[in-house]
Amino acid sequence: MPTASDTTVRRDVKWLQGSAPELISRQPIAEVLDTDRTTVDTLIANGTLPSVKLKRRVLIPRQAVLDLLRLPRIDAA
C-alpha cells in the first residue's frame, strides 16, 4: 500500500529541469530555491523573477527559474 511519501513529488532542481509544469506557483519555487514564499515574493517584486498573474494566482515561468539558476532545461522523455 502506497504511503503519502510515495506520492509526494520532490521539488528540486531535477524536477524543475524535467517534469515541472511550464508555469509554477510560488510555493514549489520556494522549495526548489530552498527558501520561503516571502523571498520568492521579494524576487518577483524587485523584478529578479518574472511572473504572470492569473486572477488571484501568481505563477512563475519554469524557464525564468532555470535562467535565474543558470541551469539548462532537460525535458523528461
Protein Blocks (a to p, Z undefined) as FASTA:
>chain_A
ZZfklmpccddfklmmmmpcfbdcfklmmmmnopafklmmmmmmnomagcddehjbccdd
fklmmmmnopacdddZZ
